[in-house]
Amino acid sequence: MLNPYSRICIIIKVKWYQQVGFARVITDCANSTLLKDLFIVEPYRGQRLRKWFVQYILEAAELQDVQRWLLGTKDANGLYRRYGLKNLTESEKMMMRIHLNGYEN
């Protein structure tokens, strides 16, 4: 069980020793979750790992009650839109997903 204001670092590894990707998740487990620094190492790009990684994070059981997801992106808006994130403003860099069921019991 995550505590309020948890920080989670997720690392993808191949053959237990080589890092392939990384993401940082900061959450209060109720209102907001910030997804930061998600990347896939260059030799492993183009293998749909980023798509899998985003889906894995957004579907994590511990984060299903979170109402609001935030992230910043320079070039992956299309990917994140597939998972319900939308631009906060006219800025193409900040995106948000609101999960209204997070407050329903």
N, C-alpha and C positions, 0 to 999 in steps of 0.2 A: 504494500500500500504506500502510495506517495504521500508525503507530508505537504501541507501548504507551502508554497514558494519553493518547490522542488526544482532542482536543475538536473537534467538528464543529458548525458553525452552518449551518443550512439555511434558505434564504429562498425563498419562492415569490413570483415577480413576474409581473405582467401587462404585456405590451407593453414589456418590459425596464426599465421605470422605476418602476412602482408596486408597492410591497410589499403582498402579499395575506396572507402567513402567515410564521411563523417557528418554528423548533424548535432546541433545543440538545441535542446528544448527546455524552456523556462516556463514554469506554470504555477498557478496557485490552486490548481485542481478543481476550480469551480467557475470563475469568471473568465480568465484569460490565459492563453498559452502563446508564447512567442517562439517561433521556429527560426533558428539562426544558423548561419554558417554551414548550410547543407552543401556538400560537394562530393563529386566522384573524381577519383584520381584519373588523370589524362588517359593512360593506356586502357582504362576500363569504360570510358565514355562510349556512347553509341550502342550499349548493350541493354538498354532499358533499365539499368540499375537505379537511376534517379527516380523513375516512375515507381518502381517497386518500393524504394526507400520512402518516398512521400506517402504512399498508400499504407505501408507498414506503420509509420508514425501516426498518421491520422486515424488509423483503426485500432491503435493500442487500447486495450481494455481500460487501463488506468486513466485514459484521457477522454473517454466517451461522454462524460458529464460536463466537460468544459464548454462554456457558451461561446467564447470568442477566440478565434485563432488569428494571430498576426504574423506577418513575415514581410521582408523586403526582398525584392528581386530585380535584377537588371535585365535578364534575358529569358526568364522561364515563366512568364505570365500565362502562356497557353497551357503549360503543364498544370499549374496550380488552379486554373479555371476549371479543369476537368474534375477537380475535387471540391468545387463549390466556393472557392475563394474569389473575391471581387476586389477591384481597385477601390481604395478608400476615397480618393479624390481623383482629379484629372492626372495626378502623378502616376506614372507607369511603374514606380518603384515599390510603393506600399500597397499591400493587399490584405484582406480580412475575410474570414468566414465566420458567420454567426450560426450557432447551433442552438436553436431555441429550446430544444428538449433538455438542455443542460439544467434547466430550473424545474422541470416537471418531475414529480415523484410518482 
